[in-house]
Amino acid sequence: MRKMMFLGIVVVILMGLTACGESKYNDAIDTVIAQDKQSMSSNNMADIAKELDRDTADIKVLDDGKYIYLTFGKNNYESIYKKMSDGSYKEASSEQETYAKEDAKLDYEENNGEVITH
């Protein structure tokens, strides 16, 4: 009985440690990738959309999640999304893209599925 209780405690601790390793931006990144794939598919870019995946993209989260910047594919396709007041993400305007690329603060980065620490 003690062994089972000890094993249960170890499992709970390991699950907690695993959850701590996840980014607080996971849901936002997944949402933006899905939106970008859908946008590309509706714009006759389905072949490019097939390449987009967290494991094939460079992802930057800027200004505490206000912007998400994706780069992927053979041609280094880029898209930048801005967080709206309702929490959804929309494609950034050219002015917002310039800000995100040049002035926004980098908070989180992934390169082909691997977290980059700064």
Summary of the structure (lengths in Angstrom):
residues: 118
radius of gyration: 17.9
end to end distance: 45.5
largest distance: 63.6
contacts: 301
relative contact order: 0.15
helix: 44%
strand: 26%
